[in-house]
Amino acid sequence: MIFYLIKNYLKMMLRSASNILMYILAPTVVAAVLTSAFTTLMDTYRAPSSFEVGYRLDEGSVFENGMDTLKDILKDKGVTMTEFSEGDPEELMNRMELSAFVEFGENEYLLYKDRDARIEGQTLEYIIGEVCDSMLPRFSETPAIKVETPFFVPAVNSTDYYGIIEIAYFAWCSIICGAVVFTAEKKYRIGRRFAMSGVSELKLYISRLVPIIIAVSIGLALSAAVGILFFDVHWGNAFLSALVVLMMIFAATSFELVIYNATSSMVATVVISFAVVWFMGFFGGSFETYMFSSAPQILKDLSPIYYGNRALVELSCMGRSDYVSKSLIISGAIGVVGSAVNVGLLKLRKGRS
Amino acid sequence: MDNNEIILRTKDLTKKYGSHVVVDNLGIEIRKGEIFGLLGPNGAGKSTTMNMICNIVNPTLGSVEFMGKDFRKNKKELCRHLGFIPQDLAIHGNLKAWENVELFTSLYGIKGRELRERIDESLEYVGLSEKRNDYAKTFSGGMKRRLNIACAIGHHPDLLIFDEPTVGIDPQSRNFILEKIKQSNRNGATVIYTSHYMEEVEAICDRIAIMDNGKIIAIGTSDELKKLVVDDISTVTLEEVFLTITGKKLRDY
């Protein structure tokens, strides 16, 4: 029974022109607009995954005690520090193919950047600046320097960032996909056929949930393919990225079906869902980047979209992300709790008129 | 009357919305194999009664006994013996005719080859075989009404409930639908039929109940109802009987 329900609902969703517009064209257009608007900003912060830097440490420098820690931190971020006690920095950079060179003086440091490695130089400057700001008051202290890992800028450009993020954002707008079915069911009171057939609330819920997830996944996969083929968007680990997006669609569909089953109004559902998702997306980095947004960290932490966005972007630029498991757990929890609420709401409404 | 002949019985069926009583202690018995007409002015409680019989709306009080069993307690077992053709065109315009029948027939657990046969049979029955691959949204009003019926008969119900199935269609389609209702009845199905077209009800129904203010106020054959009003039944129509019994005052002003 469920198979035929899912199959026919899916057909209706895939035949809808509004769904093609919403899940294939809209993410592509929005990503293209945002990419274009924020290209310069993102390029400023783009950094490669690893590069080599030379340095010289003057005797009696305030940086002396903290140097090992600084090197460890930079090593973690893919920056190899090699010491050169002699030689001209520019000549060493040319000869040793170094991306940058740092001279740590008594109370200051001098950074040499390679014109051809501008992004590496800026990244190094950013990281050293962040580290020194947090360490400098204690540099002269001995014996140990405790340093928190500084914020590191992922190496991502605007094309990749928005090409990925907008797919995730539209995954959270999944209820539109079901609107074509639910609106017709309400208009023509088709629900009465289900009510008198004795179909269980769980089956009814699954028959609505699954086709939406499949249809939205197909639409967004095509949109992602357009991004890859025509805009050169780079996704990271394909399997993990797909899993993160899939779980986000599950969470979104479940959450938005709760609103629909509670209000029985598609208009109210779309307004409430989109308002909630827009705010979550705003703080979660769907419009301005999550790395440099002005939103407080607490608001980012409260947005489920933030975890998915960050996981996908880090998978793209670093190939791994600690946020993958967080995103999967949060999306899964929303989806499961939402599903239980949905079945409960359907049972509650049964027989009421 | 032999109890075995009763396919559906309502006992003290009542529906209240707040203090407003829509159906008031309704007790009707539908005999197996008959076509039973339910008439009433707008707001009489016909649709609410139908919805309670079909388990779409829970009664405030009372029960529905279907095929000798309490319907609510045995819903899973009994629902497959009931077919409801709603007044609204409860079909999906973005599905083809056969897909609509597949969707609604599969709700009763029919699948695979049997389902395909039932789809063919249902579409053949309502004369839409040649239009099976057309989208329902391209159909005329009469064709949609016929598809609406096809979606409710695929699971071979013993009791068919038609809620004003001929509203807004041309005489040819109406005649076709009425003929199909009679054919279903000849094939063994019991039928409950509501309509505002008195001549239709008189033409096809074995017994007729007139409902008003949530109660059955008259029940019997067409001739028996006419005798309630005049001695010479040839001088009066069913519509005149209906207006005499329920009054001429507008109900939905």
Boltz contact constraints between the chains, C-beta under 6 A:
constraints:
  - contact:
      token1: [A, 1]
      token2: [B, 106]
      max_distance: 6.0
  - contact:
      token1: [A, 1]
      token2: [B, 109]
      max_distance: 6.0
  - contact:
      token1: [A, 4]
      token2: [B, 102]
      max_distance: 6.0
  - contact:
      token1: [A, 4]
      token2: [B, 106]
      max_distance: 6.0
  - contact:
      token1: [A, 8]
      token2: [B, 95]
      max_distance: 6.0
  - contact:
      token1: [A, 8]
      token2: [B, 99]
      max_distance: 6.0
  - contact:
      token1: [A, 8]
      token2: [B, 103]
      max_distance: 6.0
  - contact:
      token1: [A, 12]
      token2: [B, 94]
      max_distance: 6.0
  - contact:
      token1: [A, 15]
      token2: [B, 94]
      max_distance: 6.0
  - contact:
      token1: [A, 184]
      token2: [B, 92]
      max_distance: 6.0
  - contact:
      token1: [A, 188]
      token2: [B, 88]
      max_distance: 6.0
  - contact:
      token1: [A, 188]
      token2: [B, 89]
      max_distance: 6.0
  - contact:
      token1: [A, 188]
      token2: [B, 90]
      max_distance: 6.0
  - contact:
      token1: [A, 189]
      token2: [B, 88]
      max_distance: 6.0
  - contact:
      token1: [A, 189]
      token2: [B, 90]
      max_distance: 6.0
  - contact:
      token1: [A, 190]
      token2: [B, 90]
      max_distance: 6.0
  - contact:
      token1: [A, 192]
      token2: [B, 56]
      max_distance: 6.0
  - contact:
      token1: [A, 192]
      token2: [B, 86]
      max_distance: 6.0
  - contact:
      token1: [A, 193]
      token2: [B, 90]
      max_distance: 6.0
  - contact:
      token1: [A, 193]
      token2: [B, 104]
      max_distance: 6.0
  - contact:
      token1: [A, 195]
      token2: [B, 56]
      max_distance: 6.0
  - contact:
      token1: [A, 196]
      token2: [B, 54]
      max_distance: 6.0
  - contact:
      token1: [A, 196]
      token2: [B, 55]
      max_distance: 6.0
  - contact:
      token1: [A, 196]
      token2: [B, 56]
      max_distance: 6.0
  - contact:
      token1: [A, 196]
      token2: [B, 84]
      max_distance: 6.0
  - contact:
      token1: [A, 197]
      token2: [B, 79]
      max_distance: 6.0
  - contact:
      token1: [A, 197]
      token2: [B, 107]
      max_distance: 6.0
  - contact:
      token1: [A, 198]
      token2: [B, 75]
      max_distance: 6.0
  - contact:
      token1: [A, 198]
      token2: [B, 76]
      max_distance: 6.0
  - contact:
      token1: [A, 198]
      token2: [B, 79]
      max_distance: 6.0
  - contact:
      token1: [A, 199]
      token2: [B, 107]
      max_distance: 6.0
  - contact:
      token1: [A, 351]
      token2: [B, 58]
      max_distance: 6.0
  - contact:
      token1: [A, 353]
      token2: [B, 57]
      max_distance: 6.0
